[in-house]
Amino acid sequence: GLYKDVINKLLHMNCDVILTARASQKYAGPGQPTDEWSPNCQKDTEYMMDIVLYLKRGVKDKKSIYLAQIIKCRNKGELTDTEIENPSIIKLKELVQK
């Protein structure tokens, strides 16, 4: 479809592509939220990406920090569940290229 065509054109460009999506909490049943979250996006979007991150805020030493949890890394699967403090594209590339 049109959506997949646009995503594929972006992914075949000679540049880094960053897509964002809102996350929604998963529920075990009515009124039973879990600790799991999923992106609000087309079904195959995560599959088409090389790296999927879940971004959140945290606290460290009484200071607010940002965290990125690697949900999927096609190039280096062992990075799954790794957290990057105050993430940047440079930090992510360094992890993947190690």
Backbone bond lengths (Angstrom), bond angles and torsions (degrees), N, CA, C in turn:
res aa  C-N    CA-C-N  psi(-1)  N-CA   C-N-CA  omega(-1)  CA-C   N-CA-C  phi
1 G - - - 1.435 - - 1.522 111.46 -
2 L 1.276 115.16 178.68 1.461 122.46 -177.94 1.530 112.06 -58.71
3 Y 1.331 117.29 -44.03 1.464 121.16 -179.03 1.526 110.98 -58.26
4 K 1.331 117.07 -50.34 1.466 121.24 -179.51 1.531 110.98 -62.53
5 D 1.329 117.21 -37.50 1.465 120.62 178.46 1.525 110.77 -61.55
6 V 1.328 117.30 -44.88 1.464 121.48 179.58 1.530 110.21 -63.41
7 I 1.324 117.17 -47.03 1.464 121.01 -179.99 1.528 110.43 -61.32
8 N 1.318 117.82 -45.10 1.467 120.80 179.33 1.517 112.05 -61.81
9 K 1.334 117.94 -39.16 1.472 120.68 177.14 1.524 110.08 -63.61
10 L 1.322 117.47 -41.53 1.464 120.54 177.65 1.522 111.10 -62.98
11 L 1.317 116.51 -44.60 1.459 121.12 -176.64 1.527 113.27 -67.97
12 H 1.327 116.98 -22.95 1.468 120.10 -179.96 1.527 112.58 -93.23
13 M 1.324 117.29 3.56 1.454 120.95 175.21 1.526 108.65 -80.14
14 N 1.298 117.33 156.05 1.458 121.58 -179.20 1.532 109.64 -86.54
15 C 1.327 115.75 68.15 1.469 120.95 179.82 1.528 108.99 -162.71
16 D 1.324 115.60 168.31 1.460 120.48 174.26 1.517 108.34 -81.33
17 V 1.315 116.68 133.90 1.460 121.81 178.74 1.520 108.15 -113.20
18 I 1.315 116.28 125.79 1.460 121.55 177.78 1.524 108.14 -120.26
19 L 1.308 115.82 119.59 1.460 122.13 175.64 1.516 108.06 -108.47
20 T 1.304 117.25 144.03 1.461 120.35 176.10 1.518 109.60 -121.51
21 A 1.314 115.31 153.49 1.469 121.46 177.17 1.523 108.13 -149.36
22 R 1.290 115.81 147.60 1.463 119.27 173.06 1.515 108.82 -71.18
23 A 1.303 116.28 148.79 1.460 120.99 177.13 1.524 109.22 -103.81
24 S 1.308 115.35 144.13 1.462 119.50 174.91 1.523 108.61 -125.39
25 Q 1.301 114.95 145.39 1.460 121.00 -177.15 1.520 110.07 -72.72
26 K 1.346 115.06 138.65 1.465 120.17 176.47 1.521 108.63 -84.07
27 Y 1.324 115.56 149.45 1.456 121.69 -179.33 1.522 110.41 -121.14
28 A 1.339 116.50 138.86 1.461 122.50 176.16 1.530 110.08 -77.41
29 G 1.307 116.25 -24.42 1.457 123.78 179.42 1.515 107.77 -177.42
30 P 1.318 118.17 179.73 1.461 120.29 -179.76 1.532 111.83 -55.74
31 G 1.339 116.22 124.00 1.458 121.01 178.65 1.516 114.78 71.85
32 Q 1.357 117.77 14.26 1.466 121.74 -178.29 1.529 110.91 -121.56
33 P 1.340 116.53 77.39 1.467 118.94 179.98 1.523 111.52 -68.35
34 T 1.327 115.96 148.07 1.467 121.78 175.98 1.530 108.32 -106.55
35 D 1.317 116.81 -179.91 1.466 121.25 175.59 1.525 111.19 -88.01
36 E 1.317 117.47 6.09 1.465 121.87 -177.73 1.524 110.59 -96.47
37 W 1.323 114.60 147.11 1.456 121.87 179.26 1.517 108.47 -128.91
38 S 1.319 116.94 152.35 1.464 120.31 175.99 1.527 108.91 -138.45
39 P 1.334 116.29 150.12 1.460 118.90 -178.72 1.525 111.59 -75.22
40 N 1.315 115.88 147.54 1.461 121.27 172.81 1.525 107.17 -89.88
41 C 1.322 116.20 91.59 1.462 121.11 -179.41 1.523 108.77 -154.20
42 Q 1.313 115.46 173.84 1.455 120.03 177.48 1.529 109.51 -57.48
43 K 1.302 116.67 147.73 1.462 123.36 -172.47 1.534 114.23 -51.78
44 D 1.323 118.98 -44.61 1.466 121.95 -174.09 1.525 114.22 -90.67
45 T 1.324 118.44 3.02 1.458 120.54 -174.70 1.527 111.48 -59.22
46 E 1.320 118.18 -49.02 1.468 120.79 -179.71 1.528 110.96 -59.93
47 Y 1.311 116.85 -38.99 1.466 120.93 -179.35 1.530 110.96 -61.89
48 M 1.332 117.18 -37.87 1.465 121.37 -176.59 1.528 112.72 -73.95
49 M 1.321 117.61 -19.64 1.458 121.31 -176.55 1.526 111.43 -85.49
50 D 1.341 116.31 149.08 1.465 121.16 175.99 1.525 111.01 -79.57
51 I 1.333 116.49 -35.80 1.458 121.37 -178.46 1.524 108.53 -132.84
52 V 1.326 116.00 134.93 1.463 121.67 176.42 1.525 107.18 -124.38
53 L 1.321 115.94 128.40 1.462 122.55 -179.58 1.518 110.09 -119.15
54 Y 1.323 116.01 149.43 1.461 122.31 169.95 1.522 105.84 -112.89
55 L 1.317 117.13 118.18 1.462 122.16 -177.40 1.519 110.58 -97.68
56 K 1.334 115.35 138.49 1.464 120.15 178.77 1.521 109.32 -152.81
57 R 1.319 115.43 166.54 1.460 121.05 175.16 1.505 109.18 -102.12
58 G 1.321 115.33 147.47 1.456 120.52 178.07 1.516 109.79 -140.13
59 V 1.321 115.93 -175.79 1.462 121.89 178.37 1.521 107.94 -129.69
60 K 1.334 116.63 133.01 1.458 122.26 177.37 1.527 106.84 -140.48
61 D 1.312 115.92 127.00 1.464 121.15 -177.97 1.534 111.06 52.02
62 K 1.326 115.31 42.91 1.466 123.53 178.18 1.534 113.45 63.20
63 K 1.343 116.17 18.54 1.465 121.16 177.32 1.520 109.02 -118.51
64 S 1.313 115.85 144.37 1.453 121.64 177.04 1.527 109.49 -74.63
65 I 1.327 116.01 131.40 1.464 121.45 177.61 1.525 108.82 -131.02
66 Y 1.306 115.78 163.53 1.452 121.54 174.03 1.521 108.53 -107.26
67 L 1.320 115.84 143.09 1.462 122.47 -179.86 1.522 109.49 -128.24
68 A 1.318 115.80 143.32 1.461 121.43 172.36 1.521 107.20 -123.25
69 Q 1.314 116.83 119.63 1.464 121.38 176.24 1.524 107.75 -97.08
70 I 1.315 115.97 127.33 1.463 120.12 178.79 1.526 108.37 -77.85
71 I 1.310 115.58 116.40 1.463 122.32 179.83 1.528 110.21 -89.54
72 K 1.333 115.33 -34.94 1.463 120.81 -178.82 1.519 108.16 -150.76
73 C 1.337 116.29 137.82 1.462 121.36 173.78 1.526 107.04 -141.55
74 R 1.315 115.79 101.90 1.465 120.59 -176.51 1.532 111.53 -62.82
75 N 1.326 117.96 -37.39 1.463 121.76 -176.74 1.522 113.22 -74.95
76 K 1.322 116.70 -28.63 1.465 120.97 -174.34 1.525 108.68 -148.84
77 G 1.311 116.47 79.53 1.457 122.91 -174.28 1.516 114.95 -55.51
78 E 1.351 116.82 -27.41 1.462 119.46 -179.20 1.534 112.34 -66.78
79 L 1.321 118.13 -11.24 1.470 120.63 177.19 1.529 112.67 -79.80
80 T 1.328 117.29 -9.45 1.465 120.60 179.25 1.523 109.90 -54.26
81 D 1.311 116.48 134.07 1.470 126.52 -178.50 1.531 113.66 77.68
82 T 1.334 118.43 0.13 1.461 121.34 175.05 1.527 108.85 -69.04
83 E 1.335 116.25 140.10 1.461 120.38 175.57 1.522 109.81 -107.60
84 I 1.316 115.45 136.07 1.457 122.27 177.85 1.519 107.16 -110.90
85 E 1.326 115.94 121.61 1.464 120.38 179.18 1.527 109.01 -81.90
86 N 1.339 115.40 135.06 1.469 121.65 -177.56 1.531 110.45 45.00
87 P 1.335 116.70 65.78 1.462 122.18 -171.41 1.530 113.30 -64.79
88 S 1.319 113.36 150.98 1.461 121.66 172.64 1.521 106.97 -147.68
89 I 1.312 116.71 163.60 1.462 119.86 178.61 1.530 109.88 -63.61
90 I 1.319 117.19 -32.06 1.472 120.91 178.87 1.527 110.43 -66.13
91 K 1.340 117.53 -46.93 1.470 120.68 178.31 1.523 111.02 -61.01
92 L 1.320 116.48 -41.25 1.464 120.66 -179.32 1.530 110.61 -64.35
93 K 1.322 116.91 -45.99 1.467 120.28 178.86 1.528 111.22 -61.76
94 E 1.318 117.34 -41.45 1.467 120.50 178.61 1.527 111.37 -60.42
95 L 1.324 117.50 -42.54 1.472 120.88 178.25 1.514 111.75 -62.64
96 V 1.314 116.59 -45.06 1.460 121.05 -176.37 1.522 110.87 -69.31
97 Q 1.328 117.45 -33.75 1.466 120.83 -175.75 1.518 113.84 -87.16
98 K 1.338 119.25 -5.59 1.480 121.57 178.86 1.510 110.85 -62.35
